Amino acid sequence: MKNRASGGTQRELLQDIAHQVMIERGLEPDFSPAVERQLDSIRGPATPDGAVRDLRALPWCSIDNDDSRDLDQLSVADGDERMTRVLVAVADVDALVRKGSPIDDHARKNTTSVYTAARIYPMLPEKLSTDLTSLNEDERRVALVVEMTVDSGGTVAKGDVYRAVVHNKAKLAYNAVAAWLDGTGPIPERLGRVPGLAENLRLQDRAADRMRAVRHEHGALDLETIEARPVFADGSIIDLQQERRNNARMLIEDLMIGANGVTARFLSEHKLPSIRRVVRSPERWDRIEKIASDHGEKLPPDPDAKALEEFLIRQRKLDPIRFPDLSLMIVKAMGAGEYVVEMPGDKPIGHFGLAVRDYTHSTAPNRRYPDLIAHRLVKAALNGDGHAYSEDELAVLADHCTKQEDAANKVERHVRKSAAACLLASHIGERYDAIVTGASDKGTWVRIFKPPIEGKVVHGQEGMDIGERVRVKLVAVDIEAGYIDFVRAGK
């Protein structure tokens, strides 16, 4: 595939590539006229009914990326270190998007928002996902609230799910909150202006720390892969910035893992089926054993999450530069996550990577269709009106959501590679320090350090091995295909 003639900006070129690749992967990048007509008929956010609790007075806040506009969840806590009650409010998308409506049909087709380097292709129209069904700051919204009581040891002692009206007091961002929590930055202005919110957030953070510690005791894997976001100026890519995990991101991750577990158990207790998010015990454990052996360590012959986590902790300390590449190898050997139907009484498959038994997706209904399905099942339990979906429907949806998520991931990965090719297009002939990230019969790949970009070695790759430091020269890029080619230029 050849690069098309330039006539627009790099951002516009990437948007064109994303649009085409979405169609090729069986996703719909555009909303239909039927969706637009339904959208025009929606005049405002959902209004509460008599069965909804009023929790607007609580100091709710959201924490997300700096540029996020589709706010799916809020959190708040009370109690102390011995017993902390954490509430997670999740946008009630189903209150405006009914099953079988044109907007629901579009969401069901794609099953997820697609976040490409140049443009977001939302699962729901932005009038909903960034406004009427988003838990925006200073707005009253109807939500599903997941309540969990975290004891001093980090165990969720009990949980519940119910509907409520909430009010976001502060829209916060990960990096600023993390710096404040770590003592390396000032208190964010929006956080400081809400009385009592700072201490409330610290209480949430301590509860999340305890919950995380319990999961790691059971073998939750602490992996770190590199995903750099492009930085645009006047439509052109000028850099790739790596997003790193921080305390605020982990706080939200752990609260969401806890909330998803409570939701899964809530449905089981009400004798309802659910779509679980699972990562099975690795079938390629022999491959993971070989990876450990190549690093001078020995893992047990049968899948053992705790032993694998201890190996990863040691490797992170020994070689932090190569750890993202090791993480990626482990992720590939473990296999992808999938959606499966679990009927009441079934033995849970669980999520190997998170070291949890009960897990569903329920905390991001603005951007993930399985979460919207979970909400409909929860509301059926709350209303006592039977199943929202038949077992056969759920089985078809679980398989469809797995396939469409994979398609969306491939679109995002393709556009990331195209963005990297855009950035390097004017640097043909330049030399870089790199590390070998893959070496097999299929080819040899390296990652240069700055910017963090991976490409294929097309000449001089003989004898290269994973983890080796090398010098490479950039010889070609193909923006549309997302190809980046290097040749070896020395040790």
RODO-2510 file (C-alpha; in nm, 4 decimals, decimal comma):
residues 491
     n   res          X          Y          Z
     1     m     0,0000     0,0000     0,0000
     2     k     0,1425     0,3376    -0,0963
     3     n     0,1050     0,6617     0,0922
     4     r    -0,1676     0,8764    -0,0599
     5     a    -0,0827     1,2188    -0,1920
     6     s    -0,0746     1,4840     0,0736
     7     g    -0,3533     1,7385     0,0543
     8     g    -0,4577     1,7784     0,4145
     9     t    -0,3066     1,7650     0,7588
    10     q    -0,1685     1,4535     0,9204
    11     r    -0,4656     1,4524     1,1568
    12     e    -0,7039     1,4490     0,8593
    13     l    -0,5023     1,1718     0,6939
    14     l    -0,5211     0,9604     1,0108
    15     q    -0,8954     1,0242     1,0343
    16     d    -0,9360     0,8979     0,6773
    17     i    -0,7292     0,5886     0,7585
    18     a    -0,9272     0,5197     1,0762
    19     h    -1,2606     0,5603     0,8948
    20     q    -1,1587     0,3146     0,6239
    21     v    -1,0078     0,0581     0,8616
    22     m    -1,3211     0,0650     1,0789
    23     i    -1,5341    -0,0256     0,7778
    24     e    -1,2891    -0,2993     0,6785
    25     r    -1,3110    -0,4439     1,0310
    26     g    -1,6897    -0,4514     1,0345
    27     l    -1,7461    -0,1402     1,2477
    28     e    -1,9720     0,1555     1,1666
    29     p    -1,7875     0,4889     1,1918
    30     d    -2,0975     0,7008     1,1173
    31     f    -2,4398     0,7312     1,2759
    32     s    -2,7423     0,6532     1,0598
    33     p    -3,0290     0,8967     0,9839
    34     a    -3,2483     0,6878     1,2188
    35     v    -3,0025     0,7518     1,5024
    36     e    -3,0039     1,1238     1,4277
    37     r    -3,3849     1,1338     1,4308
    38     q    -3,4001     0,9576     1,7669
    39     l    -3,1312     1,1887     1,9008
    40     d    -3,3343     1,4946     1,7978
    41     s    -3,6266     1,3646     2,0038
    42     i    -3,4207     1,3492     2,3253
    43     r    -3,4606     1,6897     2,4907
    44     g    -3,2733     1,6492     2,8186
    45     p    -3,1181     1,4104     3,0731
    46     a    -3,3200     1,1349     3,2373
    47     t    -3,5427     1,2440     3,5234
    48     p    -3,5645     1,0447     3,8474
    49     d    -3,8726     0,8563     3,9566
    50     g    -3,9984     0,7773     4,3050
    51     a    -3,7828     0,4639     4,3417
    52     v    -3,4563     0,6568     4,3096
    53     r    -3,2574     0,7668     4,6148
    54     d    -3,1372     1,1271     4,6429
    55     l    -2,7603     1,1258     4,7044
    56     r    -2,6797     1,4676     4,5582
    57     a    -2,5490     1,6050     4,8869
    58     l    -2,2530     1,3646     4,8977
    59     p    -1,9110     1,5010     4,7841
    60     w    -1,8989     1,3079     4,4571
    61     c    -1,6077     1,3613     4,2165
    62     s    -1,4837     1,2188     3,8889
    63     i    -1,1208     1,1441     3,8000
    64     d    -1,0330     1,0868     3,4361
    65     n    -0,7957     1,1966     3,1601
    66     d    -0,7421     1,5697     3,1154
    67     d    -0,9389     1,5699     2,7905
    68     s    -1,2118     1,3172     2,8799
    69     r    -1,5666     1,4317     2,8197
    70     d    -1,7572     1,1018     2,8509
    71     l    -1,7680     1,0684     3,2299
    72     d    -1,8999     0,7262     3,3252
    73     q    -1,8416     0,7158     3,6988
    74     l    -1,8149     0,9161     4,0207
    75     s    -1,6936     0,7991     4,3610
    76     v    -1,7254     0,8933     4,7269
    77     a    -1,6532     0,7264     5,0614
    78     d    -1,7281     0,7448     5,4319
    79     g    -1,6238     0,5586     5,7469
    80     d    -1,2694     0,4937     5,8647
    81     e    -0,9755     0,2539     5,8182
    82     r    -1,1564    -0,0295     5,9976
    83     m    -1,4607    -0,0160     5,7711
    84     t    -1,4859     0,2099     5,4671
    85     r    -1,8050     0,2404     5,2667
    86     v    -1,7220     0,3262     4,9051
    87     l    -1,9912     0,4309     4,6576
    88     v    -1,9355     0,4256     4,2820
    89     a    -2,2028     0,6015     4,0741
    90     v    -2,2254     0,4865     3,7119
    91     a    -2,4120     0,6724     3,4370
    92     d    -2,7591     0,5257     3,3742
    93     v    -2,7413     0,5208     2,9944
    94     d    -3,0375     0,2822     2,9665
    95     a    -3,2648     0,5547     3,1067
    96     l    -3,2347     0,7336     2,7701
    97     v    -3,1208     0,4555     2,5343
    98     r    -3,3830     0,1845     2,5317
    99     k    -3,3145    -0,1671     2,4089
   100     g    -3,3937    -0,2044     2,0392
   101     s    -3,3963     0,1677     1,9606
   102     p    -3,1846     0,2999     1,6678
   103     i    -2,9174     0,4374     1,9053
   104     d    -2,9066     0,1046     2,0861
   105     d    -2,8799    -0,0814     1,7552
   106     h    -2,5744     0,1252     1,6587
   107     a    -2,4157     0,0679     1,9996
   108     r    -2,4918    -0,3031     1,9733
   109     k    -2,3263    -0,3162     1,6307
   110     n    -1,9963    -0,1587     1,7381
   111     t    -2,0110    -0,2559     2,1106
   112     t    -1,7424    -0,0025     2,2020
   113     s    -1,6100     0,3462     2,1405
   114     v    -1,2998     0,3444     1,9214
   115     y    -1,0204     0,5731     2,0413
   116     t    -0,7903     0,6409     1,7488
   117     a    -0,4914     0,8718     1,7416
   118     a    -0,6736     1,1455     1,5512
   119     r    -1,0394     1,1055     1,6410
   120     i    -1,2734     0,9281     1,8787
   121     y    -1,5539     0,7275     1,7187
   122     p    -1,8020     0,7113     2,0093
   123     m    -2,0372     0,4199     2,0667
   124     l    -2,3100     0,6711     2,1506
   125     p    -2,3692     1,0116     1,9890
   126     e    -2,1762     1,2838     2,1689
   127     k    -2,4980     1,4639     2,2644
   128     l    -2,5465     1,1678     2,4983
   129     s    -2,2003     1,0367     2,5870
   130     t    -2,0473     1,3772     2,6635
   131     d    -2,3626     1,5517     2,7861
   132     l    -2,6990     1,3976     2,8669
   133     t    -2,5698     1,0582     2,9876
   134     s    -2,2331     1,1855     3,1114
   135     l    -2,1877     1,2536     3,4847
   136     n    -2,0702     1,6065     3,4180
   137     e    -1,9565     1,8541     3,6802
   138     d    -2,2327     2,0583     3,8459
   139     e    -2,5091     1,8523     3,6818
   140     r    -2,7817     1,6369     3,8351
   141     r    -2,7828     1,2895     3,6862
   142     v    -2,9604     0,9581     3,7410
   143     a    -2,7121     0,6777     3,8066
   144     l    -2,6712     0,3194     3,9186
   145     v    -2,4806     0,3228     4,2465
   146     v    -2,2596     0,0316     4,3476
   147     e    -2,2014     0,0276     4,7230
   148     m    -1,9186    -0,1737     4,8772
   149     t    -1,7942    -0,1996     5,2334
   150     v    -1,4163    -0,2487     5,2495
   151     d    -1,2822    -0,3881     5,5767
   152     s    -0,9434    -0,3216     5,7342
   153     g    -0,7905    -0,6137     5,5439
   154     g    -0,9042    -0,4875     5,2027
   155     t    -1,1848    -0,7384     5,1519
   156     v    -1,5199    -0,6217     5,0180
   157     a    -1,7281    -0,7470     5,3085
   158     k    -2,0637    -0,6670     5,1494
   159     g    -2,2100    -0,4847     4,8529
   160     d    -2,5306    -0,3616     4,6958
   161     v    -2,6557    -0,1943     4,3772
   162     y    -2,9391     0,0607     4,3528
   163     r    -3,0528     0,3674     4,1568
   164     a    -2,9883     0,7205     4,2787
   165     v    -2,9635     1,0848     4,1778
   166     v    -2,6082     1,2193     4,2066
   167     h    -2,4247     1,5474     4,1553
   168     n    -2,0608     1,5702     4,0447
   169     k    -1,8956     1,8309     4,2683
   170     a    -1,5526     1,8256     4,0979
   171     k    -1,4207     1,7052     3,7610
   172     l    -1,0607     1,6035     3,8349
   173     a    -0,7726     1,4743     3,6198
   174     y    -0,5417     1,1798     3,6852
   175     n    -0,2039     1,3495     3,6661
   176     a    -0,2915     1,6446     3,8902
   177     v    -0,4587     1,4221     4,1514
   178     a    -0,1668     1,1772     4,1457
   179     a     0,0870     1,4537     4,2016
   180     w    -0,1166     1,5839     4,4964
   181     l    -0,1599     1,2369     4,6488
   182     d     0,2144     1,1737     4,6155
   183     g     0,3057     1,5100     4,7647
   184     t     0,4812     1,6289     4,4487
   185     g     0,2194     1,8808     4,3398
   186     p    -0,0343     2,1263     4,4801
   187     i    -0,3944     2,0411     4,5550
   188     p    -0,5992     2,0729     4,2329
   189     e    -0,8090     2,3901     4,2367
   190     r    -1,1398     2,2087     4,1827
   191     l    -1,0564     1,9631     4,4602
   192     g    -0,9659     2,2363     4,7070
   193     r    -1,2844     2,4352     4,6609
   194     v    -1,5182     2,1527     4,7775
   195     p    -1,5250     2,1302     5,1588
   196     g    -1,4174     1,7881     5,2858
   197     l    -1,3448     1,6433     4,9414
   198     a    -0,9663     1,6275     4,9880
   199     e    -0,9888     1,4042     5,2959
   200     n    -1,2655     1,2032     5,1317
   201     l    -1,0408     1,1339     4,8341
   202     r    -0,7584     1,0253     5,0646
   203     l    -1,0035     0,7861     5,2343
   204     q    -1,0924     0,6418     4,8929
   205     d    -0,7232     0,6085     4,8105
   206     r    -0,6489     0,4166     5,1305
   207     a    -0,9424     0,1819     5,0681
   208     a    -0,8223     0,1225     4,7100
   209     d    -0,4704     0,0485     4,8399
   210     r    -0,6085    -0,2203     5,0707
   211     m    -0,8189    -0,3727     4,7938
   212     r    -0,5180    -0,3791     4,5610
   213     a    -0,3022    -0,5457     4,8252
   214     v    -0,5543    -0,8295     4,8613
   215     r    -0,5593    -0,8920     4,4864
   216     h    -0,1814    -0,8989     4,4698
   217     e    -0,1721    -1,1481     4,7549
   218     h    -0,3802    -1,3709     4,5275
   219     g    -0,1537    -1,3140     4,2281
   220     a    -0,2923    -1,0123     4,0413
   221     l    -0,0425    -0,9264     3,7694
   222     d     0,1214    -0,5838     3,7674
   223     l     0,2012    -0,5379     3,3992
   224     e     0,3274    -0,2288     3,2179
   225     t     0,3052    -0,1871     2,8424
   226     i     0,3911     0,1207     2,6370
   227     e     0,1079     0,3101     2,4687
   228     a     0,2133     0,6553     2,3564
   229     r    -0,0412     0,9189     2,2525
   230     p     0,0353     1,1557     1,9648
   231     v     0,0732     1,5264     2,0339
   232     f    -0,0646     1,7476     1,7556
   233     a     0,0178     2,1055     1,6626
   234     d    -0,1674     2,2653     1,3717
   235     g    -0,2788     1,9222     1,2521
   236     s     0,0700     1,7691     1,2487
   237     i     0,2165     1,5174     1,4937
   238     i     0,5106     1,6699     1,6812
   239     d     0,5669     1,4048     1,9501
   240     l     0,4453     1,0860     2,1133
   241     q     0,3836     1,1029     2,4872
   242     q     0,3814     0,7879     2,6933
   243     e     0,1008     0,7592     2,9457
   244     r     0,2223     0,6098     3,2706
   245     r     0,0250     0,4542     3,5505
   246     n     0,0074     0,6641     3,8634
   247     n    -0,1612     0,6607     4,2020
   248     a    -0,4810     0,8266     4,0784
   249     r    -0,5195     0,5840     3,7879
   250     m    -0,4679     0,2884     4,0210
   251     l    -0,7208     0,4330     4,2678
   252     i    -0,9916     0,4382     4,0004
   253     e    -0,8861     0,1010     3,8555
   254     d    -0,9200    -0,0683     4,1937
   255     l    -1,2540     0,0921     4,2755
   256     m    -1,3884    -0,0141     3,9350
   257     i    -1,2614    -0,3711     3,9773
   258     g    -1,4360    -0,3815     4,3131
   259     a    -1,7588    -0,2349     4,1714
   260     n    -1,7600    -0,4825     3,8816
   261     g    -1,7227    -0,7676     4,1283
   262     v    -2,0142    -0,6424     4,3384
   263     t    -2,2320    -0,6148     4,0257
   264     a    -2,1472    -0,9699     3,9170
   265     r    -2,2327    -1,1088     4,2608
   266     f    -2,5521    -0,8986     4,2764
   267     l    -2,6796    -1,0649     3,9586
   268     s    -2,5829    -1,4106     4,0841
   269     e    -2,7627    -1,3517     4,4137
   270     h    -3,0759    -1,2539     4,2213
   271     k    -3,0541    -1,5755     4,0158
   272     l    -2,9952    -1,3839     3,6925
   273     p    -2,7525    -1,4618     3,4119
   274     s    -2,4728    -1,2206     3,3324
   275     i    -2,2020    -1,1551     3,0767
   276     r    -1,8734    -1,2009     3,2583
   277     r    -1,5400    -1,0583     3,1513
   278     v    -1,2894    -1,3430     3,1812
   279     v    -0,9230    -1,4142     3,1198
   280     r    -0,8809    -1,7883     3,1359
   281     s    -0,5929    -1,9698     3,3008
   282     p    -0,3240    -1,9480     3,0294
   283     e    -0,3259    -2,2387     2,7852
   284     r     0,0232    -2,1312     2,6776
   285     w     0,1679    -2,1571     3,0268
   286     d     0,4581    -2,3473     2,8692
   287     r     0,5394    -2,0311     2,6739
   288     i     0,5322    -1,8253     2,9945
   289     e     0,7605    -2,0838     3,1580
   290     k     1,0018    -2,0437     2,8643
   291     i     0,9965    -1,6638     2,9002
   292     a     1,0848    -1,6973     3,2688
   293     s     1,3564    -1,9496     3,1876
   294     d     1,5088    -1,7094     2,9346
   295     h     1,5309    -1,4604     3,2231
   296     g     1,7077    -1,7122     3,4454
   297     e     1,4047    -1,8094     3,6542
   298     k     1,1830    -2,1154     3,6943
   299     l     0,8045    -2,1147     3,7233
   300     p     0,5854    -2,4064     3,8424
   301     p     0,4670    -2,6514     3,5716
   302     d     0,1014    -2,5531     3,6206
   303     p    -0,0480    -2,2007     3,5928
   304     d     0,0302    -2,0116     3,9125
   305     a    -0,0680    -1,6435     3,9215
   306     k     0,1156    -1,5751     4,2463
   307     a     0,4439    -1,7193     4,1203
   308     l     0,4109    -1,5249     3,7942
   309     e     0,3456    -1,2002     3,9805
   310     e     0,6546    -1,2523     4,2005
   311     f     0,8635    -1,3142     3,8865
   312     l     0,7326    -0,9906     3,7322
   313     i     0,8081    -0,7900     4,0478
   314     r     1,1683    -0,9118     4,0446
   315     q     1,2106    -0,8370     3,6740
   316     r     1,0700    -0,4857     3,7111
   317     k     1,3360    -0,4118     3,9726
   318     l     1,6173    -0,5778     3,7767
   319     d     1,5487    -0,4287     3,4345
   320     p     1,2882    -0,1502     3,4264
   321     i     1,3770    -0,0476     3,0690
   322     r     1,2914    -0,3909     2,9279
   323     f     0,9958    -0,4517     3,1599
   324     p     0,7302    -0,3130     2,9181
   325     d     0,8521    -0,5570     2,6528
   326     l     0,8451    -0,8452     2,9012
   327     s     0,4926    -0,7402     2,9996
   328     l     0,3829    -0,7466     2,6374
   329     m     0,5227    -1,0987     2,5912
   330     i     0,3308    -1,2174     2,8993
   331     v     0,0099    -1,0512     2,7771
   332     k     0,0395    -1,2242     2,4385
   333     a     0,1099    -1,5617     2,5998
   334     m    -0,1852    -1,5278     2,8371
   335     g    -0,4333    -1,4703     2,5577
   336     a    -0,7005    -1,2054     2,5168
   337     g    -0,9890    -1,1420     2,7493
   338     e    -1,3349    -1,2477     2,6357
   339     y    -1,6999    -1,2187     2,7264
   340     v    -1,8883    -1,5314     2,8334
   341     v    -2,2370    -1,5968     2,9666
   342     e    -2,2594    -1,7190     3,3232
   343     m    -2,5833    -1,8725     3,4399
   344     p    -2,6908    -1,8851     3,8048
   345     g    -2,5079    -2,1681     3,9775
   346     d    -2,2273    -2,1903     3,7206
   347     k    -1,8715    -2,2074     3,8510
   348     p    -1,7068    -1,8723     3,7673
   349     i    -1,4152    -1,8836     3,5240
   350     g    -1,2642    -1,5694     3,6750
   351     h    -1,0052    -1,3214     3,5536
   352     f    -0,6526    -1,4671     3,5763
   353     g    -0,4741    -1,1346     3,5358
   354     l    -0,6763    -0,9517     3,8012
   355     a    -0,6901    -1,2530     4,0360
   356     v    -1,0652    -1,2156     4,0886
   357     r    -1,3366    -1,4798     4,0552
   358     d    -1,6463    -1,2644     3,9975
   359     y    -1,6030    -0,9974     3,7328
   360     t    -1,8285    -0,8277     3,4819
   361     h    -1,7991    -0,5002     3,2909
   362     s    -2,0498    -0,2510     3,4317
   363     t    -1,8741     0,0800     3,4993
   364     a    -1,8438     0,2363     3,1503
   365     p    -2,1836     0,2215     2,9724
   366     n    -2,1171     0,5357     2,7659
   367     r    -1,8410     0,3557     2,5782
   368     r    -1,8895    -0,0215     2,6254
   369     y    -2,1996    -0,2189     2,5322
   370     p    -2,1468    -0,5084     2,7802
   371     d    -2,1795    -0,2510     3,0585
   372     l    -2,5140    -0,1353     2,9211
   373     i    -2,6289    -0,4987     2,9106
   374     a    -2,5223    -0,5402     3,2757
   375     h    -2,7242    -0,2328     3,3747
   376     r    -3,0363    -0,3667     3,2066
   377     l    -2,9972    -0,6952     3,3917
   378     v    -2,9469    -0,5115     3,7231
   379     k    -3,2555    -0,2974     3,6645
   380     a    -3,4575    -0,6097     3,5826
   381     a    -3,3520    -0,7462     3,9223
   382     l    -3,4387    -0,4206     4,0976
   383     n    -3,7772    -0,3969     3,9253
   384     g    -3,8557    -0,7655     3,9672
   385     d    -3,9781    -0,7847     3,6078
   386     g    -3,7857    -1,0885     3,4878
   387     h    -3,4904    -1,1160     3,2550
   388     a    -3,3930    -0,8256     3,0314
   389     y    -3,2328    -1,0729     2,7883
   390     s    -3,2836    -1,4405     2,7127
   391     e    -2,9999    -1,6869     2,7572
   392     d    -2,9704    -1,7252     2,3797
   393     e    -2,9550    -1,3464     2,3326
   394     l    -2,6769    -1,3175     2,5896
   395     a    -2,4775    -1,5980     2,4282
   396     v    -2,4923    -1,4256     2,0891
   397     l    -2,4064    -1,0879     2,2437
   398     a    -2,1117    -1,2224     2,4422
   399     d    -1,9532    -1,3673     2,1292
   400     h    -2,0311    -1,0544     1,9273
   401     c    -1,8848    -0,8199     2,1913
   402     t    -1,5636    -1,0236     2,2051
   403     k    -1,5231    -1,0103     1,8265
   404     q    -1,6038    -0,6392     1,7974
   405     e    -1,3682    -0,5490     2,0810
   406     d    -1,0922    -0,7312     1,8955
   407     a    -1,1812    -0,5416     1,5767
   408     a    -1,1743    -0,2085     1,7623
   409     n    -0,8359    -0,2924     1,9152
   410     k    -0,6974    -0,3667     1,5684
   411     v    -0,8270    -0,0342     1,4369
   412     e    -0,6678     0,1551     1,7268
   413     r    -0,3394    -0,0334     1,6861
   414     h    -0,3326     0,0297     1,3094
   415     v    -0,3857     0,4044     1,3547
   416     r    -0,1223     0,4215     1,6317
   417     k     0,1270     0,2673     1,3895
   418     s     0,0204     0,5087     1,1161
   419     a     0,0655     0,8001     1,3584
   420     a     0,4147     0,6771     1,4440
   421     a     0,4933     0,6516     1,0731
   422     c     0,3745     1,0115     1,0288
   423     l     0,6101     1,1296     1,3014
   424     l     0,9094     0,9466     1,1529
   425     a     0,8360     1,0214     0,7861
   426     s     1,0735     1,3189     0,7814
   427     h     1,3516     1,1287     0,9605
   428     i     1,4468     0,8696     0,6972
   429     g     1,8191     0,7904     0,7252
   430     e     1,8504     0,8847     1,0929
   431     r     1,9977     0,6434     1,3499
   432     y     1,8517     0,5429     1,6839
   433     d     1,9333     0,3424     1,9943
   434     a     1,6892     0,0543     2,0184
   435     i     1,6040    -0,2682     2,1986
   436     v     1,4987    -0,5918     2,0287
   437     t     1,1370    -0,6683     2,1211
   438     g     1,0690    -0,9686     1,8986
   439     a     1,2751    -1,2265     1,7085
   440     s     1,1176    -1,5239     1,5319
   441     d     1,0655    -1,6790     1,1909
   442     k     0,8020    -1,4105     1,1264
   443     g     1,0557    -1,1302     1,1620
   444     t     1,2593    -0,9185     1,4016
   445     w     1,1238    -0,6062     1,5695
   446     v     1,2905    -0,3303     1,7666
   447     r     1,1661    -0,0407     1,9773
   448     i     1,3526     0,2870     1,9615
   449     f     1,3591     0,4791     2,2870
   450     k     1,2755     0,8348     2,1878
   451     p     1,0145     0,8524     2,0590
   452     p     0,8958     0,5078     2,1820
   453     i     0,8161     0,3488     1,8456
   454     e     0,8394    -0,0108     1,7272
   455     g     0,9326    -0,1173     1,3774
   456     k     1,0605    -0,4131     1,1766
   457     v     1,4269    -0,4815     1,1009
   458     v     1,4403    -0,5622     0,7303
   459     h     1,8175    -0,6045     0,6919
   460     g     2,0961    -0,7093     0,9285
   461     q     1,8657    -0,8851     1,1732
   462     e     2,0604    -1,2123     1,1696
   463     g     2,1637    -1,3121     1,5211
   464     m     1,9503    -1,0494     1,6949
   465     d     1,7799    -1,1690     2,0123
   466     i     1,5095    -1,0299     2,2382
   467     g     1,6422    -0,7762     2,4872
   468     e     1,9578    -0,6948     2,2907
   469     r     2,0534    -0,3273     2,2613
   470     v     2,1270    -0,2254     1,9026
   471     r     2,1726     0,0760     1,6755
   472     v     1,9307     0,0965     1,3835
   473     k     1,8745     0,3248     1,0876
   474     l     1,5293     0,4231     0,9650
   475     v     1,4972     0,3372     0,5949
   476     a     1,1245     0,3513     0,5092
   477     v     0,7726     0,4190     0,6385
   478     d     0,4282     0,3481     0,4952
   479     i     0,1751     0,5708     0,6699
   480     e    -0,1419     0,4048     0,5413
   481     a    -0,0231     0,0524     0,6216
   482     g     0,1440     0,1613     0,9455
   483     y     0,4791     0,0083     0,8481
   484     i     0,8137     0,1319     0,9858
   485     d     1,1329    -0,0321     0,8553
   486     f     1,4813    -0,0256     1,0055
   487     v     1,8180    -0,1772     0,9166
   488     r     2,0883    -0,2648     1,1646
   489     a     2,3492     0,0048     1,2066
   490     g     2,5722    -0,1475     1,4739
   491     k     2,5670    -0,2511     1,8379
***
